[in-house]
């Protein structure tokens, strides 16, 4: 269960993604979840994605239930 606002935000985003998996895909380079229209991953610049709905849901649940470990563009400012 989320205990701080950042964890709750991750959990809420995971729920949104899991409820709408057709709007997202999973980067095969870094396992990030990106929008279905993305051509390049904003984190690792990979161009290979898995758009299978069950893969997206599984990844959203996994990412939503753990702390963030990756560095994002927002972290660099």
Residue pairs with C-beta under 8 A, 6 or more apart in sequence:
2 8
2 10
2 11
6 68
7 67
10 63
10 64
10 68
11 64
11 65
13 60
13 64
14 60
14 61
14 63
14 64
14 65
15 60
15 64
17 23
17 24
17 33
17 56
17 57
17 60
17 64
18 56
18 57
18 60
18 61
18 64
21 53
21 54
21 56
21 57
21 60
22 36
22 53
23 35
23 36
24 33
24 34
24 35
24 36
24 51
24 56
24 60
25 33
25 34
25 35
25 36
25 38
25 49
25 50
25 51
25 56
26 32
26 33
26 34
26 49
26 50
26 51
26 55
26 56
26 59
27 33
27 34
27 41
27 43
27 44
27 46
27 48
27 49
28 46
28 48
28 49
28 50
29 41
29 44
29 45
29 46
29 48
30 41
30 43
30 44
30 46
30 70
31 59
31 63
32 41
32 42
32 43
32 44
32 70
33 56
33 59
33 60
33 63
34 41
34 42
34 49
36 51
38 49
39 47
40 46
40 47
41 47
41 49
42 73
43 70
43 72
43 73
50 56
